[in-house]
């Protein structure tokens, strides 16, 4: 499948922006939602430009992100926030 370069570039930049947004999220629900959207956009980007490694990676990551989001919401961890450096659980992770 091929598309005009401008459209593919726009999808690629939007997908990259969503990945950046996912890395900046402090809440697990927001992180997974941004990651899922980034996966979908990168799948479209990879399919449009026949970029098999990008397409394969995000096809594998998408179900993982969906399962993790469903799991944290089922366990009541949908609003879980990243620990702060002075938090005792953060100290144990170090």
PyMOL Python script that loads the backbone (N, CA, C, O; Angstrom):
from pymol import cmd

cmd.read_pdbstr("""\
ATOM      1  N   UNK A   1       0.847  -1.163   0.000  1.00  0.00           N
ATOM      2  CA  UNK A   1       0.000   0.000   0.000  1.00  0.00           C
ATOM      3  C   UNK A   1       0.899   1.235   0.000  1.00  0.00           C
ATOM      4  O   UNK A   1       1.844   1.321   0.783  1.00  0.00           O
ATOM      5  N   UNK A   2       0.608   2.160  -0.855  1.00  0.00           N
ATOM      6  CA  UNK A   2       1.381   3.395  -0.890  1.00  0.00           C
ATOM      7  C   UNK A   2       0.439   4.577  -0.731  1.00  0.00           C
ATOM      8  O   UNK A   2      -0.737   4.512  -1.090  1.00  0.00           O
ATOM      9  N   UNK A   3       0.973   5.641  -0.195  1.00  0.00           N
ATOM     10  CA  UNK A   3       0.202   6.864   0.021  1.00  0.00           C
ATOM     11  C   UNK A   3       1.098   8.040  -0.309  1.00  0.00           C
ATOM     12  O   UNK A   3       2.320   7.895  -0.358  1.00  0.00           O
ATOM     13  N   UNK A   4       0.504   9.206  -0.537  1.00  0.00           N
ATOM     14  CA  UNK A   4       1.337  10.388  -0.738  1.00  0.00           C
ATOM     15  C   UNK A   4       2.261  10.601   0.456  1.00  0.00           C
ATOM     16  O   UNK A   4       1.869  10.402   1.606  1.00  0.00           O
ATOM     17  N   UNK A   5       3.486  11.006   0.167  1.00  0.00           N
ATOM     18  CA  UNK A   5       4.477  11.151   1.232  1.00  0.00           C
ATOM     19  C   UNK A   5       4.018  12.087   2.343  1.00  0.00           C
ATOM     20  O   UNK A   5       4.338  11.856   3.509  1.00  0.00           O
ATOM     21  N   UNK A   6       3.290  13.116   2.014  1.00  0.00           N
ATOM     22  CA  UNK A   6       2.837  14.064   3.032  1.00  0.00           C
ATOM     23  C   UNK A   6       1.932  13.424   4.060  1.00  0.00           C
ATOM     24  O   UNK A   6       2.042  13.708   5.253  1.00  0.00           O
ATOM     25  N   UNK A   7       1.038  12.561   3.607  1.00  0.00           N
ATOM     26  CA  UNK A   7       0.125  11.886   4.529  1.00  0.00           C
ATOM     27  C   UNK A   7       0.893  10.910   5.407  1.00  0.00           C
ATOM     28  O   UNK A   7       0.697  10.876   6.622  1.00  0.00           O
ATOM     29  N   UNK A   8       1.756  10.127   4.803  1.00  0.00           N
ATOM     30  CA  UNK A   8       2.552   9.165   5.577  1.00  0.00           C
ATOM     31  C   UNK A   8       3.440   9.892   6.584  1.00  0.00           C
ATOM     32  O   UNK A   8       3.569   9.453   7.727  1.00  0.00           O
ATOM     33  N   UNK A   9       4.051  10.998   6.168  1.00  0.00           N
ATOM     34  CA  UNK A   9       4.881  11.774   7.086  1.00  0.00           C
ATOM     35  C   UNK A   9       4.065  12.318   8.249  1.00  0.00           C
ATOM     36  O   UNK A   9       4.514  12.284   9.395  1.00  0.00           O
ATOM     37  N   UNK A  10       2.880  12.814   7.963  1.00  0.00           N
ATOM     38  CA  UNK A  10       2.023  13.350   9.022  1.00  0.00           C
ATOM     39  C   UNK A  10       1.660  12.262  10.027  1.00  0.00           C
ATOM     40  O   UNK A  10       1.694  12.492  11.236  1.00  0.00           O
ATOM     41  N   UNK A  11       1.313  11.081   9.527  1.00  0.00           N
ATOM     42  CA  UNK A  11       0.988   9.964  10.418  1.00  0.00           C
ATOM     43  C   UNK A  11       2.212   9.583  11.243  1.00  0.00           C
ATOM     44  O   UNK A  11       2.099   9.319  12.440  1.00  0.00           O
ATOM     45  N   UNK A  12       3.376   9.554  10.609  1.00  0.00           N
ATOM     46  CA  UNK A  12       4.606   9.209  11.323  1.00  0.00           C
ATOM     47  C   UNK A  12       4.944  10.216  12.409  1.00  0.00           C
ATOM     48  O   UNK A  12       5.337   9.831  13.511  1.00  0.00           O
ATOM     49  N   UNK A  13       4.795  11.511  12.108  1.00  0.00           N
ATOM     50  CA  UNK A  13       5.068  12.526  13.123  1.00  0.00           C
ATOM     51  C   UNK A  13       4.061  12.470  14.262  1.00  0.00           C
ATOM     52  O   UNK A  13       4.427  12.646  15.424  1.00  0.00           O
ATOM     53  N   UNK A  14       2.792  12.225  13.935  1.00  0.00           N
ATOM     54  CA  UNK A  14       1.774  12.106  14.971  1.00  0.00           C
ATOM     55  C   UNK A  14       2.045  10.878  15.846  1.00  0.00           C
ATOM     56  O   UNK A  14       1.900  10.939  17.067  1.00  0.00           O
ATOM     57  N   UNK A  15       2.434   9.778  15.229  1.00  0.00           N
ATOM     58  CA  UNK A  15       2.770   8.565  15.980  1.00  0.00           C
ATOM     59  C   UNK A  15       3.966   8.815  16.897  1.00  0.00           C
ATOM     60  O   UNK A  15       3.973   8.370  18.044  1.00  0.00           O
ATOM     61  N   UNK A  16       4.967   9.521  16.396  1.00  0.00           N
ATOM     62  CA  UNK A  16       6.139   9.847  17.222  1.00  0.00           C
ATOM     63  C   UNK A  16       5.745  10.747  18.382  1.00  0.00           C
ATOM     64  O   UNK A  16       6.240  10.583  19.498  1.00  0.00           O
ATOM     65  N   UNK A  17       4.856  11.696  18.119  1.00  0.00           N
ATOM     66  CA  UNK A  17       4.382  12.579  19.183  1.00  0.00           C
ATOM     67  C   UNK A  17       3.621  11.815  20.255  1.00  0.00           C
ATOM     68  O   UNK A  17       3.752  12.112  21.443  1.00  0.00           O
ATOM     69  N   UNK A  18       2.823  10.831  19.841  1.00  0.00           N
ATOM     70  CA  UNK A  18       2.092  10.024  20.822  1.00  0.00           C
ATOM     71  C   UNK A  18       3.048   9.158  21.648  1.00  0.00           C
ATOM     72  O   UNK A  18       2.801   8.913  22.829  1.00  0.00           O
ATOM     73  N   UNK A  19       4.127   8.699  21.034  1.00  0.00           N
ATOM     74  CA  UNK A  19       5.132   7.938  21.784  1.00  0.00           C
ATOM     75  C   UNK A  19       5.790   8.837  22.825  1.00  0.00           C
ATOM     76  O   UNK A  19       5.996   8.424  23.966  1.00  0.00           O
ATOM     77  N   UNK A  20       6.117  10.056  22.435  1.00  0.00           N
ATOM     78  CA  UNK A  20       6.681  11.022  23.375  1.00  0.00           C
ATOM     79  C   UNK A  20       5.689  11.315  24.498  1.00  0.00           C
ATOM     80  O   UNK A  20       6.075  11.399  25.664  1.00  0.00           O
ATOM     81  N   UNK A  21       4.426  11.468  24.150  1.00  0.00           N
ATOM     82  CA  UNK A  21       3.395  11.702  25.167  1.00  0.00           C
ATOM     83  C   UNK A  21       3.307  10.520  26.135  1.00  0.00           C
ATOM     84  O   UNK A  21       3.157  10.716  27.341  1.00  0.00           O
ATOM     85  N   UNK A  22       3.401   9.298  25.613  1.00  0.00           N
ATOM     86  CA  UNK A  22       3.342   8.108  26.475  1.00  0.00           C
ATOM     87  C   UNK A  22       4.499   8.105  27.469  1.00  0.00           C
ATOM     88  O   UNK A  22       4.321   7.752  28.635  1.00  0.00           O
ATOM     89  N   UNK A  23       5.682   8.499  27.004  1.00  0.00           N
ATOM     90  CA  UNK A  23       6.837   8.524  27.905  1.00  0.00           C
ATOM     91  C   UNK A  23       6.723   9.607  28.964  1.00  0.00           C
ATOM     92  O   UNK A  23       7.365   9.512  30.010  1.00  0.00           O
ATOM     93  N   UNK A  24       5.925  10.628  28.719  1.00  0.00           N
ATOM     94  CA  UNK A  24       5.809  11.720  29.685  1.00  0.00           C
ATOM     95  C   UNK A  24       4.625  11.548  30.628  1.00  0.00           C
ATOM     96  O   UNK A  24       4.438  12.368  31.526  1.00  0.00           O
ATOM     97  N   UNK A  25       3.824  10.507  30.449  1.00  0.00           N
ATOM     98  CA  UNK A  25       2.648  10.285  31.296  1.00  0.00           C
ATOM     99  C   UNK A  25       3.061   9.852  32.696  1.00  0.00           C
ATOM    100  O   UNK A  25       4.024   9.109  32.884  1.00  0.00           O
ATOM    101  N   UNK A  26       2.304  10.339  33.669  1.00  0.00           N
ATOM    102  CA  UNK A  26       2.537   9.933  35.050  1.00  0.00           C
ATOM    103  C   UNK A  26       1.514   8.911  35.526  1.00  0.00           C
ATOM    104  O   UNK A  26       1.737   8.238  36.532  1.00  0.00           O
ATOM    105  N   UNK A  27       0.430   8.789  34.838  1.00  0.00           N
ATOM    106  CA  UNK A  27      -0.628   7.851  35.220  1.00  0.00           C
ATOM    107  C   UNK A  27      -0.653   6.680  34.244  1.00  0.00           C
ATOM    108  O   UNK A  27      -0.524   6.864  33.033  1.00  0.00           O
ATOM    109  N   UNK A  28      -0.820   5.483  34.780  1.00  0.00           N
ATOM    110  CA  UNK A  28      -0.750   4.272  33.973  1.00  0.00           C
ATOM    111  C   UNK A  28      -1.824   4.231  32.891  1.00  0.00           C
ATOM    112  O   UNK A  28      -1.553   3.815  31.765  1.00  0.00           O
ATOM    113  N   UNK A  29      -3.041   4.661  33.223  1.00  0.00           N
ATOM    114  CA  UNK A  29      -4.127   4.635  32.231  1.00  0.00           C
ATOM    115  C   UNK A  29      -3.787   5.543  31.049  1.00  0.00           C
ATOM    116  O   UNK A  29      -3.977   5.160  29.894  1.00  0.00           O
ATOM    117  N   UNK A  30      -3.291   6.726  31.332  1.00  0.00           N
ATOM    118  CA  UNK A  30      -2.913   7.658  30.269  1.00  0.00           C
ATOM    119  C   UNK A  30      -1.749   7.118  29.445  1.00  0.00           C
ATOM    120  O   UNK A  30      -1.738   7.241  28.220  1.00  0.00           O
ATOM    121  N   UNK A  31      -0.776   6.524  30.117  1.00  0.00           N
ATOM    122  CA  UNK A  31       0.383   5.968  29.428  1.00  0.00           C
ATOM    123  C   UNK A  31      -0.043   4.884  28.444  1.00  0.00           C
ATOM    124  O   UNK A  31       0.381   4.888  27.289  1.00  0.00           O
ATOM    125  N   UNK A  32      -0.883   3.955  28.902  1.00  0.00           N
ATOM    126  CA  UNK A  32      -1.317   2.852  28.028  1.00  0.00           C
ATOM    127  C   UNK A  32      -2.187   3.360  26.887  1.00  0.00           C
ATOM    128  O   UNK A  32      -2.074   2.869  25.764  1.00  0.00           O
ATOM    129  N   UNK A  33      -3.055   4.337  27.155  1.00  0.00           N
ATOM    130  CA  UNK A  33      -3.907   4.886  26.094  1.00  0.00           C
ATOM    131  C   UNK A  33      -3.048   5.561  25.020  1.00  0.00           C
ATOM    132  O   UNK A  33      -3.279   5.368  23.827  1.00  0.00           O
ATOM    133  N   UNK A  34      -2.065   6.344  25.442  1.00  0.00           N
ATOM    134  CA  UNK A  34      -1.173   7.002  24.481  1.00  0.00           C
ATOM    135  C   UNK A  34      -0.357   5.968  23.708  1.00  0.00           C
ATOM    136  O   UNK A  34      -0.145   6.116  22.504  1.00  0.00           O
ATOM    137  N   UNK A  35       0.097   4.932  24.389  1.00  0.00           N
ATOM    138  CA  UNK A  35       0.889   3.885  23.731  1.00  0.00           C
ATOM    139  C   UNK A  35       0.045   3.121  22.713  1.00  0.00           C
ATOM    140  O   UNK A  35       0.533   2.782  21.635  1.00  0.00           O
ATOM    141  N   UNK A  36      -1.211   2.849  23.045  1.00  0.00           N
ATOM    142  CA  UNK A  36      -2.095   2.147  22.118  1.00  0.00           C
ATOM    143  C   UNK A  36      -2.339   2.994  20.875  1.00  0.00           C
ATOM    144  O   UNK A  36      -2.298   2.486  19.755  1.00  0.00           O
ATOM    145  N   UNK A  37      -2.593   4.286  21.074  1.00  0.00           N
ATOM    146  CA  UNK A  37      -2.791   5.160  19.918  1.00  0.00           C
ATOM    147  C   UNK A  37      -1.518   5.241  19.074  1.00  0.00           C
ATOM    148  O   UNK A  37      -1.585   5.223  17.845  1.00  0.00           O
ATOM    149  N   UNK A  38      -0.365   5.329  19.730  1.00  0.00           N
ATOM    150  CA  UNK A  38       0.903   5.351  18.994  1.00  0.00           C
ATOM    151  C   UNK A  38       1.092   4.057  18.207  1.00  0.00           C
ATOM    152  O   UNK A  38       1.538   4.092  17.060  1.00  0.00           O
ATOM    153  N   UNK A  39       0.758   2.915  18.812  1.00  0.00           N
ATOM    154  CA  UNK A  39       0.860   1.637  18.097  1.00  0.00           C
ATOM    155  C   UNK A  39      -0.012   1.630  16.858  1.00  0.00           C
ATOM    156  O   UNK A  39       0.437   1.213  15.790  1.00  0.00           O
ATOM    157  N   UNK A  40      -1.251   2.085  16.979  1.00  0.00           N
ATOM    158  CA  UNK A  40      -2.154   2.115  15.834  1.00  0.00           C
ATOM    159  C   UNK A  40      -1.627   3.020  14.726  1.00  0.00           C
ATOM    160  O   UNK A  40      -1.686   2.674  13.546  1.00  0.00           O
ATOM    161  N   UNK A  41      -1.116   4.170  15.118  1.00  0.00           N
ATOM    162  CA  UNK A  41      -0.579   5.102  14.123  1.00  0.00           C
ATOM    163  C   UNK A  41       0.676   4.538  13.457  1.00  0.00           C
ATOM    164  O   UNK A  41       0.847   4.675  12.245  1.00  0.00           O
ATOM    165  N   UNK A  42       1.551   3.909  14.233  1.00  0.00           N
ATOM    166  CA  UNK A  42       2.749   3.318  13.640  1.00  0.00           C
ATOM    167  C   UNK A  42       2.414   2.123  12.750  1.00  0.00           C
ATOM    168  O   UNK A  42       3.116   1.864  11.772  1.00  0.00           O
ATOM    169  N   UNK A  43       1.355   1.399  13.079  1.00  0.00           N
ATOM    170  CA  UNK A  43       0.917   0.310  12.204  1.00  0.00           C
ATOM    171  C   UNK A  43       0.472   0.891  10.860  1.00  0.00           C
ATOM    172  O   UNK A  43       0.815   0.358   9.805  1.00  0.00           O
ATOM    173  N   UNK A  44      -0.283   1.970  10.902  1.00  0.00           N
ATOM    174  CA  UNK A  44      -0.707   2.622   9.652  1.00  0.00           C
ATOM    175  C   UNK A  44       0.503   3.151   8.888  1.00  0.00           C
ATOM    176  O   UNK A  44       0.586   2.994   7.670  1.00  0.00           O
ATOM    177  N   UNK A  45       1.434   3.773   9.592  1.00  0.00           N
ATOM    178  CA  UNK A  45       2.644   4.324   8.978  1.00  0.00           C
ATOM    179  C   UNK A  45       3.475   3.219   8.318  1.00  0.00           C
ATOM    180  O   UNK A  45       3.915   3.356   7.177  1.00  0.00           O
ATOM    181  N   UNK A  46       3.681   2.133   9.047  1.00  0.00           N
ATOM    182  CA  UNK A  46       4.454   1.013   8.508  1.00  0.00           C
ATOM    183  C   UNK A  46       3.779   0.368   7.310  1.00  0.00           C
ATOM    184  O   UNK A  46       4.443  -0.043   6.359  1.00  0.00           O
ATOM    185  N   UNK A  47       2.448   0.280   7.359  1.00  0.00           N
ATOM    186  CA  UNK A  47       1.716  -0.322   6.241  1.00  0.00           C
ATOM    187  C   UNK A  47       1.766   0.588   5.017  1.00  0.00           C
ATOM    188  O   UNK A  47       1.924   0.108   3.894  1.00  0.00           O
ATOM    189  N   UNK A  48       1.632   1.893   5.225  1.00  0.00           N
ATOM    190  CA  UNK A  48       1.644   2.830   4.095  1.00  0.00           C
ATOM    191  C   UNK A  48       2.979   2.850   3.364  1.00  0.00           C
ATOM    192  O   UNK A  48       3.024   2.966   2.139  1.00  0.00           O
ATOM    193  N   UNK A  49       4.059   2.737   4.117  1.00  0.00           N
ATOM    194  CA  UNK A  49       5.388   2.841   3.524  1.00  0.00           C
ATOM    195  C   UNK A  49       6.100   1.491   3.388  1.00  0.00           C
ATOM    196  O   UNK A  49       7.281   1.438   3.043  1.00  0.00           O
ATOM    197  N   UNK A  50       5.372   0.398   3.664  1.00  0.00           N
ATOM    198  CA  UNK A  50       5.953  -0.946   3.586  1.00  0.00           C
ATOM    199  C   UNK A  50       7.204  -1.087   4.443  1.00  0.00           C
ATOM    200  O   UNK A  50       8.215  -1.638   4.007  1.00  0.00           O
ATOM    201  N   UNK A  51       7.119  -0.583   5.667  1.00  0.00           N
ATOM    202  CA  UNK A  51       8.230  -0.681   6.616  1.00  0.00           C
ATOM    203  C   UNK A  51       7.953  -1.868   7.529  1.00  0.00           C
ATOM    204  O   UNK A  51       7.366  -1.710   8.599  1.00  0.00           O
ATOM    205  N   UNK A  52       8.366  -3.034   7.115  1.00  0.00           N
ATOM    206  CA  UNK A  52       8.042  -4.268   7.821  1.00  0.00           C
ATOM    207  C   UNK A  52       8.507  -4.295   9.276  1.00  0.00           C
ATOM    208  O   UNK A  52       7.741  -4.740  10.131  1.00  0.00           O
ATOM    209  N   UNK A  53       9.736  -3.837   9.610  1.00  0.00           N
ATOM    210  CA  UNK A  53      10.129  -3.867  11.025  1.00  0.00           C
ATOM    211  C   UNK A  53       9.233  -3.000  11.913  1.00  0.00           C
ATOM    212  O   UNK A  53       8.891  -3.399  13.026  1.00  0.00           O
ATOM    213  N   UNK A  54       8.856  -1.823  11.428  1.00  0.00           N
ATOM    214  CA  UNK A  54       7.973  -0.934  12.197  1.00  0.00           C
ATOM    215  C   UNK A  54       6.603  -1.583  12.336  1.00  0.00           C
ATOM    216  O   UNK A  54       6.032  -1.601  13.427  1.00  0.00           O
ATOM    217  N   UNK A  55       6.082  -2.106  11.258  1.00  0.00           N
ATOM    218  CA  UNK A  55       4.782  -2.752  11.262  1.00  0.00           C
ATOM    219  C   UNK A  55       4.753  -3.950  12.210  1.00  0.00           C
ATOM    220  O   UNK A  55       3.826  -4.089  13.008  1.00  0.00           O
ATOM    221  N   UNK A  56       5.748  -4.798  12.127  1.00  0.00           N
ATOM    222  CA  UNK A  56       5.804  -5.984  12.982  1.00  0.00           C
ATOM    223  C   UNK A  56       5.935  -5.620  14.459  1.00  0.00           C
ATOM    224  O   UNK A  56       5.243  -6.188  15.304  1.00  0.00           O
ATOM    225  N   UNK A  57       6.811  -4.684  14.767  1.00  0.00           N
ATOM    226  CA  UNK A  57       6.999  -4.277  16.165  1.00  0.00           C
ATOM    227  C   UNK A  57       5.701  -3.784  16.780  1.00  0.00           C
ATOM    228  O   UNK A  57       5.336  -4.202  17.879  1.00  0.00           O
ATOM    229  N   UNK A  58       5.008  -2.907  16.087  1.00  0.00           N
ATOM    230  CA  UNK A  58       3.804  -2.316  16.668  1.00  0.00           C
ATOM    231  C   UNK A  58       2.610  -3.256  16.624  1.00  0.00           C
ATOM    232  O   UNK A  58       1.682  -3.113  17.421  1.00  0.00           O
ATOM    233  N   UNK A  59       2.619  -4.210  15.710  1.00  0.00           N
ATOM    234  CA  UNK A  59       1.594  -5.259  15.742  1.00  0.00           C
ATOM    235  C   UNK A  59       1.785  -6.165  16.958  1.00  0.00           C
ATOM    236  O   UNK A  59       0.813  -6.704  17.489  1.00  0.00           O
ATOM    237  N   UNK A  60       3.018  -6.331  17.396  1.00  0.00           N
ATOM    238  CA  UNK A  60       3.291  -7.122  18.602  1.00  0.00           C
ATOM    239  C   UNK A  60       3.032  -6.326  19.880  1.00  0.00           C
ATOM    240  O   UNK A  60       2.556  -6.877  20.873  1.00  0.00           O
ATOM    241  N   UNK A  61       3.346  -5.029  19.855  1.00  0.00           N
ATOM    242  CA  UNK A  61       3.166  -4.201  21.042  1.00  0.00           C
ATOM    243  C   UNK A  61       1.700  -3.865  21.318  1.00  0.00           C
ATOM    244  O   UNK A  61       1.312  -3.701  22.475  1.00  0.00           O
ATOM    245  N   UNK A  62       0.887  -3.761  20.273  1.00  0.00           N
ATOM    246  CA  UNK A  62      -0.510  -3.367  20.465  1.00  0.00           C
ATOM    247  C   UNK A  62      -1.276  -4.302  21.398  1.00  0.00           C
ATOM    248  O   UNK A  62      -1.872  -3.815  22.359  1.00  0.00           O
ATOM    249  N   UNK A  63      -1.294  -5.625  21.171  1.00  0.00           N
ATOM    250  CA  UNK A  63      -2.021  -6.480  22.114  1.00  0.00           C
ATOM    251  C   UNK A  63      -1.423  -6.463  23.516  1.00  0.00           C
ATOM    252  O   UNK A  63      -2.150  -6.600  24.500  1.00  0.00           O
ATOM    253  N   UNK A  64      -0.123  -6.299  23.616  1.00  0.00           N
ATOM    254  CA  UNK A  64       0.511  -6.209  24.930  1.00  0.00           C
ATOM    255  C   UNK A  64       0.003  -4.983  25.688  1.00  0.00           C
ATOM    256  O   UNK A  64      -0.346  -5.080  26.864  1.00  0.00           O
ATOM    257  N   UNK A  65      -0.039  -3.835  25.016  1.00  0.00           N
ATOM    258  CA  UNK A  65      -0.530  -2.624  25.664  1.00  0.00           C
ATOM    259  C   UNK A  65      -2.009  -2.731  26.013  1.00  0.00           C
ATOM    260  O   UNK A  65      -2.433  -2.249  27.063  1.00  0.00           O
ATOM    261  N   UNK A  66      -2.793  -3.356  25.148  1.00  0.00           N
ATOM    262  CA  UNK A  66      -4.214  -3.533  25.439  1.00  0.00           C
ATOM    263  C   UNK A  66      -4.403  -4.431  26.660  1.00  0.00           C
ATOM    264  O   UNK A  66      -5.214  -4.132  27.537  1.00  0.00           O
ATOM    265  N   UNK A  67      -3.649  -5.537  26.714  1.00  0.00           N
ATOM    266  CA  UNK A  67      -3.751  -6.448  27.868  1.00  0.00           C
ATOM    267  C   UNK A  67      -3.317  -5.760  29.158  1.00  0.00           C
ATOM    268  O   UNK A  67      -3.958  -5.926  30.196  1.00  0.00           O
ATOM    269  N   UNK A  68      -2.235  -4.992  29.098  1.00  0.00           N
ATOM    270  CA  UNK A  68      -1.764  -4.305  30.304  1.00  0.00           C
ATOM    271  C   UNK A  68      -2.768  -3.265  30.781  1.00  0.00           C
ATOM    272  O   UNK A  68      -2.985  -3.120  31.985  1.00  0.00           O
ATOM    273  N   UNK A  69      -3.388  -2.535  29.845  1.00  0.00           N
ATOM    274  CA  UNK A  69      -4.399  -1.552  30.225  1.00  0.00           C
ATOM    275  C   UNK A  69      -5.597  -2.249  30.855  1.00  0.00           C
ATOM    276  O   UNK A  69      -6.093  -1.812  31.894  1.00  0.00           O
ATOM    277  N   UNK A  70      -6.066  -3.326  30.235  1.00  0.00           N
ATOM    278  CA  UNK A  70      -7.207  -4.065  30.785  1.00  0.00           C
ATOM    279  C   UNK A  70      -6.877  -4.639  32.157  1.00  0.00           C
ATOM    280  O   UNK A  70      -7.717  -4.622  33.056  1.00  0.00           O
ATOM    281  N   UNK A  71      -5.662  -5.143  32.320  1.00  0.00           N
ATOM    282  CA  UNK A  71      -5.256  -5.735  33.585  1.00  0.00           C
ATOM    283  C   UNK A  71      -5.208  -4.690  34.700  1.00  0.00           C
ATOM    284  O   UNK A  71      -5.699  -4.939  35.801  1.00  0.00           O
ATOM    285  N   UNK A  72      -4.628  -3.539  34.427  1.00  0.00           N
ATOM    286  CA  UNK A  72      -4.526  -2.537  35.494  1.00  0.00           C
ATOM    287  C   UNK A  72      -5.899  -1.960  35.818  1.00  0.00           C
ATOM    288  O   UNK A  72      -6.142  -1.582  36.964  1.00  0.00           O
ATOM    289  N   UNK A  73      -6.801  -1.881  34.847  1.00  0.00           N
ATOM    290  CA  UNK A  73      -8.148  -1.380  35.130  1.00  0.00           C
ATOM    291  C   UNK A  73      -8.963  -2.420  35.904  1.00  0.00           C
ATOM    292  O   UNK A  73      -9.758  -2.068  36.776  1.00  0.00           O
ATOM    293  N   UNK A  74      -8.764  -3.687  35.586  1.00  0.00           N
ATOM    294  CA  UNK A  74      -9.469  -4.755  36.297  1.00  0.00           C
ATOM    295  C   UNK A  74      -9.017  -4.836  37.754  1.00  0.00           C
ATOM    296  O   UNK A  74      -9.815  -5.138  38.641  1.00  0.00           O
ATOM    297  N   UNK A  75      -7.749  -4.568  37.994  1.00  0.00           N
ATOM    298  CA  UNK A  75      -7.212  -4.637  39.351  1.00  0.00           C
ATOM    299  C   UNK A  75      -7.362  -3.325  40.106  1.00  0.00           C
ATOM    300  O   UNK A  75      -6.826  -3.172  41.204  1.00  0.00           O
ATOM    301  N   UNK A  76      -8.082  -2.388  39.527  1.00  0.00           N
ATOM    302  CA  UNK A  76      -8.296  -1.119  40.210  1.00  0.00           C
ATOM    303  C   UNK A  76      -7.082  -0.221  40.210  1.00  0.00           C
ATOM    304  O   UNK A  76      -6.977   0.667  41.056  1.00  0.00           O
ATOM    305  N   UNK A  77      -6.168  -0.422  39.289  1.00  0.00           N
ATOM    306  CA  UNK A  77      -4.959   0.380  39.245  1.00  0.00           C
ATOM    307  C   UNK A  77      -4.995   1.387  38.103  1.00  0.00           C
ATOM    308  O   UNK A  77      -3.949   1.865  37.664  1.00  0.00           O
ATOM    309  N   UNK A  78      -6.188   1.711  37.621  1.00  0.00           N
ATOM    310  CA  UNK A  78      -6.298   2.601  36.479  1.00  0.00           C
ATOM    311  C   UNK A  78      -5.755   3.982  36.733  1.00  0.00           C
ATOM    312  O   UNK A  78      -5.293   4.652  35.809  1.00  0.00           O
ATOM    313  N   UNK A  79      -5.805   4.421  37.988  1.00  0.00           N
ATOM    314  CA  UNK A  79      -5.316   5.755  38.314  1.00  0.00           C
ATOM    315  C   UNK A  79      -3.966   5.710  39.021  1.00  0.00           C
ATOM    316  O   UNK A  79      -3.549   6.687  39.643  1.00  0.00           O
ATOM    317  N   UNK A  80      -3.295   4.578  38.921  1.00  0.00           N
ATOM    318  CA  UNK A  80      -1.995   4.439  39.559  1.00  0.00           C
ATOM    319  C   UNK A  80      -1.028   5.471  39.006  1.00  0.00           C
ATOM    320  O   UNK A  80      -0.888   5.619  37.792  1.00  0.00           O
ATOM    321  N   UNK A  81      -0.367   6.176  39.897  1.00  0.00           N
ATOM    322  CA  UNK A  81       0.610   7.177  39.471  1.00  0.00           C
ATOM    323  C   UNK A  81       2.006   6.659  39.766  1.00  0.00           C
ATOM    324  O   UNK A  81       2.203   5.841  40.665  1.00  0.00           O
ATOM    325  N   UNK A  82       2.950   7.133  39.014  1.00  0.00           N
ATOM    326  CA  UNK A  82       4.346   6.748  39.236  1.00  0.00           C
ATOM    327  C   UNK A  82       4.787   7.224  40.620  1.00  0.00           C
ATOM    328  O   UNK A  82       4.406   8.318  41.038  1.00  0.00           O
ATOM    329  N   UNK A  83       5.583   6.424  41.342  1.00  0.00           N
ATOM    330  CA  UNK A  83       6.013   6.833  42.677  1.00  0.00           C
ATOM    331  C   UNK A  83       6.941   8.040  42.617  1.00  0.00           C
ATOM    332  O   UNK A  83       7.700   8.226  41.666  1.00  0.00           O
ATOM    333  N   UNK A  84       6.853   8.848  43.661  1.00  0.00           N
ATOM    334  CA  UNK A  84       7.737  10.000  43.766  1.00  0.00           C
ATOM    335  C   UNK A  84       9.065   9.556  44.384  1.00  0.00           C
ATOM    336  O   UNK A  84       9.095   8.563  45.111  1.00  0.00           O
ATOM    337  N   UNK A  85      10.157  10.263  44.113  1.00  0.00           N
ATOM    338  CA  UNK A  85      11.466   9.839  44.631  1.00  0.00           C
ATOM    339  C   UNK A  85      11.520   9.702  46.144  1.00  0.00           C
ATOM    340  O   UNK A  85      12.336   8.930  46.647  1.00  0.00           O
ATOM    341  N   UNK A  86      10.681  10.423  46.894  1.00  0.00           N
ATOM    342  CA  UNK A  86      10.715  10.316  48.354  1.00  0.00           C
ATOM    343  C   UNK A  86       9.767   9.242  48.884  1.00  0.00           C
ATOM    344  O   UNK A  86       9.694   9.031  50.094  1.00  0.00           O
ATOM    345  N   UNK A  87       9.051   8.572  48.008  1.00  0.00           N
ATOM    346  CA  UNK A  87       8.114   7.511  48.372  1.00  0.00           C
ATOM    347  C   UNK A  87       8.901   6.245  48.745  1.00  0.00           C
ATOM    348  O   UNK A  87       9.917   5.936  48.124  1.00  0.00           O
ATOM    349  N   UNK A  88       8.422   5.521  49.762  1.00  0.00           N
ATOM    350  CA  UNK A  88       9.119   4.311  50.217  1.00  0.00           C
ATOM    351  C   UNK A  88       9.167   3.241  49.120  1.00  0.00           C
ATOM    352  O   UNK A  88      10.161   2.526  49.001  1.00  0.00           O
ATOM    353  N   UNK A  89       8.096   3.126  48.315  1.00  0.00           N
ATOM    354  CA  UNK A  89       8.106   2.125  47.253  1.00  0.00           C
ATOM    355  C   UNK A  89       9.118   2.473  46.186  1.00  0.00           C
ATOM    356  O   UNK A  89       9.678   1.580  45.551  1.00  0.00           O
ATOM    357  N   UNK A  90       9.363   3.758  45.977  1.00  0.00           N
ATOM    358  CA  UNK A  90      10.388   4.164  45.020  1.00  0.00           C
ATOM    359  C   UNK A  90      11.762   3.768  45.538  1.00  0.00           C
ATOM    360  O   UNK A  90      12.607   3.322  44.762  1.00  0.00           O
ATOM    361  N   UNK A  91      11.998   3.923  46.829  1.00  0.00           N
ATOM    362  CA  UNK A  91      13.285   3.582  47.417  1.00  0.00           C
ATOM    363  C   UNK A  91      13.577   2.082  47.263  1.00  0.00           C
ATOM    364  O   UNK A  91      14.724   1.688  47.050  1.00  0.00           O
ATOM    365  N   UNK A  92      12.526   1.246  47.374  1.00  0.00           N
ATOM    366  CA  UNK A  92      12.714  -0.197  47.210  1.00  0.00           C
ATOM    367  C   UNK A  92      13.064  -0.555  45.779  1.00  0.00           C
ATOM    368  O   UNK A  92      13.751  -1.550  45.547  1.00  0.00           O
ATOM    369  N   UNK A  93      12.606   0.238  44.808  1.00  0.00           N
ATOM    370  CA  UNK A  93      12.877  -0.057  43.391  1.00  0.00           C
ATOM    371  C   UNK A  93      14.320   0.240  43.038  1.00  0.00           C
ATOM    372  O   UNK A  93      14.830  -0.313  42.063  1.00  0.00           O
ATOM    373  N   UNK A  94      14.984   1.074  43.776  1.00  0.00           N
ATOM    374  CA  UNK A  94      16.353   1.483  43.449  1.00  0.00           C
ATOM    375  C   UNK A  94      17.290   0.392  43.699  1.00  0.00           C
ATOM    376  O   UNK A  94      18.492   0.549  43.482  1.00  0.00           O
TER     377      UNK A  94
END
""", "prot")
cmd.dss("prot")
cmd.show_as("cartoon", "prot")
cmd.util.cbc("prot")
cmd.orient("prot")
